[in-house]
Amino acid sequence: MTEVDEFEIENIEIEADDSIREAMQLIDRGLGDISERQLVSTSEVADLLLDVRTALARLNPEVSAN
């Protein structure tokens, strides 16, 4: 079994925190842009969802392979 040192674990946690923080910022920005509008195009929603998915996919590339 391979040993994982503490430095690698810390880097993974930092990357996860950064990806989650980026996804949250994308969501907040997207919600801010559309909050006062009555209609939102499907392409705008799709773009936002793809941006969030991309940010979160960095957490685990195996999960994003599908």
C-alpha positions as CSV (number, residue, x, y, z in Angstrom):
1,M,0.0,0.0,0.0
2,T,1.3,3.5,-0.8
3,E,1.9,5.9,1.9
4,V,0.5,9.4,1.5
5,D,2.4,12.1,3.4
6,E,0.8,14.9,5.3
7,F,1.9,17.5,2.7
8,E,-0.1,15.7,-0.1
9,I,-3.2,15.5,2.1
10,E,-2.9,19.2,2.9
11,N,-2.6,20.1,-0.8
12,I,-5.7,18.0,-1.6
13,E,-7.7,19.8,1.1
14,I,-6.5,23.2,-0.2
15,E,-7.5,22.3,-3.7
16,A,-10.9,21.1,-2.5
17,D,-11.4,24.3,-0.6
18,D,-10.5,26.4,-3.6
19,S,-12.8,24.5,-5.9
20,I,-15.7,24.7,-3.5
21,R,-15.1,28.4,-2.9
22,E,-14.9,29.0,-6.7
23,A,-18.2,27.1,-7.2
24,M,-19.9,29.1,-4.5
25,Q,-18.7,32.4,-6.0
26,L,-20.0,31.3,-9.5
27,I,-23.4,30.5,-7.9
28,D,-23.5,33.8,-6.0
29,R,-22.5,35.8,-9.1
30,G,-25.1,33.9,-11.2
31,L,-27.9,34.4,-8.7
32,G,-27.0,38.1,-8.4
33,D,-27.2,38.5,-12.2
34,I,-30.6,36.9,-12.5
35,S,-32.3,37.7,-9.2
36,E,-34.1,40.8,-10.4
37,R,-35.2,39.4,-13.8
38,Q,-38.4,37.5,-14.4
39,L,-37.1,35.5,-17.3
40,V,-33.7,33.7,-17.6
41,S,-32.7,31.9,-20.8
42,T,-31.9,28.3,-20.6
43,S,-28.5,28.9,-22.1
44,E,-27.6,31.3,-19.2
45,V,-28.6,28.6,-16.7
46,A,-26.7,25.9,-18.6
47,D,-23.6,28.1,-18.7
48,L,-23.8,28.7,-15.0
49,L,-24.3,25.0,-14.3
50,L,-21.3,24.0,-16.5
51,D,-19.1,26.6,-14.8
52,V,-20.0,25.2,-11.4
53,R,-19.6,21.6,-12.6
54,T,-16.1,22.4,-13.9
55,A,-15.1,24.0,-10.6
56,L,-16.3,21.0,-8.6
57,A,-14.9,18.4,-11.1
58,R,-11.4,19.5,-9.9
59,L,-12.2,17.8,-6.6
60,N,-12.2,14.3,-8.1
61,P,-11.4,13.8,-11.8
62,E,-12.7,10.2,-11.7
63,V,-16.2,11.4,-10.8
64,S,-16.3,14.0,-13.7
65,A,-15.3,11.4,-16.3
66,N,-19.0,10.4,-17.0
